């Protein structure tokens, strides 16, 4: 399964770390991510509030599941 995590803080780092240990997850992307996350997930240079770009990325990369970690994108 391919997963996209949206966010760049400690919460998202914990989510990415848990996903990394899951045998059902083949690939993890994180947008915008941070330096710590970059060691275990592919860092995507798209802001958390750039919804159209996030959707396009998800479609292009055939993302199976997206997790929104940050509060602002959830509200948006």
ABEGO torsion letter per residue (X at the ends): XBBBBBEABAAAAAAAAAAAABAABABBBBOAEBAAAAAABBBBBBBAABAAAAAAAAAAAGBABBBBABAAAAAX
